Amino acid sequence: MPENPRIKSLGFSGMAYKQGKMLRVFFKYKRRLLGDLCRCALRSPIRYFEVVTGSVLTPGVIAAIQTFGDRINLHVHLHFLVTEGGVDEAAVSPVLMNRKRFMSAGVFHKIPRVDDSRLAEIFAREVLAFLVGRELLSPDWAESLLSWPHSGFNVHSLVRAKTKPEAERVGKYMLRPVLALERLTFLESEGKVGYRWGRDGAGQETEVMDYLEFIARVTSHIPDKGQVMVRYSGLYANAHRGKVKKASLSPTAFRIVEEELRRLPSKGWAAMLRKVYEVDPMTCLKCGGLMKVVAFITEVAVMDRIIDHLKLTFVAAKPPRSHVFTEVALMEAEESVEYF
């Protein structure tokens, strides 16, 4: 962990990001997409902190990309060690430390708790927007996934690390290997391999597999040449530390602001209309482009003049039929990609 005692004293939050099983096929055969998945997750807490505080904050993040589950199976997920809040670098102010005057590196907004459901929603939208932009997923399918009660996207951020030993314990879990040798057994009489998985105790199970399958599982998690599986972002990025040093700022002189937990706004009216009627009210009917709200008109007389000028009517067209998506599309996508 980069040395910064003041940041260490602020506390950390361990976050685990998981995406739906239906999307794992994209990351199975195109491992370079794992870096993009990590960047989507890195943007999620930044956007969340911006909603909570109203300012663009820069947190310190250590991210670990993992592709394996308890059974050495494919299970793409991310583990983050994130500072409890972030720095508003625009709020630079003078501070006095050890009888010397420094320019602080900004105001640190401390956010002790995170709404996992809202953070998971932001993460889901980031990932789906990326897949749509790469033409790996259709926009209609992405909107359908967002409307599902259980889209498969999940964020868990209840793990807290207040001390250095606690942060090191979380870091060791983030960097754990694919398998544990003490859980591995060789069934010589059958010529197979057994692997014990699950929590210690009565809940453990042993999966028996052919040795070729075991080798295939383990080797499938070997990163590509030059692929970075542990990343430093925000306050821990080399670029940020160089920027602070070049500007002659004190990286440890933060003015800490305790943020009060406030209720985040619910889903907007446009999102609710898309979910209920499957019609996007922000799409232009003429050109199909994305519209934006420029003003809110509440005076009835003004609305009547606009309606009369545009010669609008209140006869709404019948909403389109709902689309039904199955796993056939995923199977076709899996067959169309090249194996590595």
QUIKAWO-V204888 format. One record per residue. OMEGA is omega in whole degrees, 0 to 359 (none if undefined). Layout:
# QUIKAWO-V204888
omega
OMEGA
OMEGA
This chain:
# QUIKAWO-V204888
omega
180
184
173
188
181
178
180
183
183
180
182
174
176
182
176
180
178
177
187
180
183
183
183
183
181
183
180
185
177
187
179
177
179
177
177
177
178
179
176
178
179
179
185
179
178
178
179
179
179
178
184
186
185
179
177
184
176
178
171
187
168
187
177
179
179
181
187
175
182
183
183
180
179
178
184
177
185
175
181
166
191
173
181
183
182
184
172
186
179
182
178
183
178
178
180
181
179
178
177
183
178
168
182
178
177
179
179
177
182
180
188
184
183
175
186
182
179
178
177
178
177
179
179
180
178
182
182
177
178
181
177
179
177
180
174
183
179
178
180
180
178
178
179
178
180
181
180
176
179
183
182
178
184
176
178
185
182
180
180
178
182
182
180
177
178
177
178
178
177
179
178
177
179
184
182
182
183
183
176
185
181
177
186
177
179
179
187
182
181
183
182
182
176
179
181
183
183
179
179
180
184
184
182
176
179
178
180
182
175
184
177
176
178
179
180
180
183
184
180
180
177
181
174
180
179
181
182
181
176
186
178
184
176
182
182
180
178
181
181
180
176
178
179
180
181
181
179
177
176
184
182
183
178
170
188
177
178
180
175
179
179
183
178
179
180
180
181
182
180
179
179
177
178
183
185
187
180
177
180
181
181
178
180
182
183
185
181
179
181
178
177
181
180
180
175
182
182
181
184
182
179
179
179
179
179
180
179
181
181
180
181
174
181
177
182
177
180
181
181
179
179
180
179
181
179
181
179
180
178
179
178
179
180
181
186
182
181
176
180
none
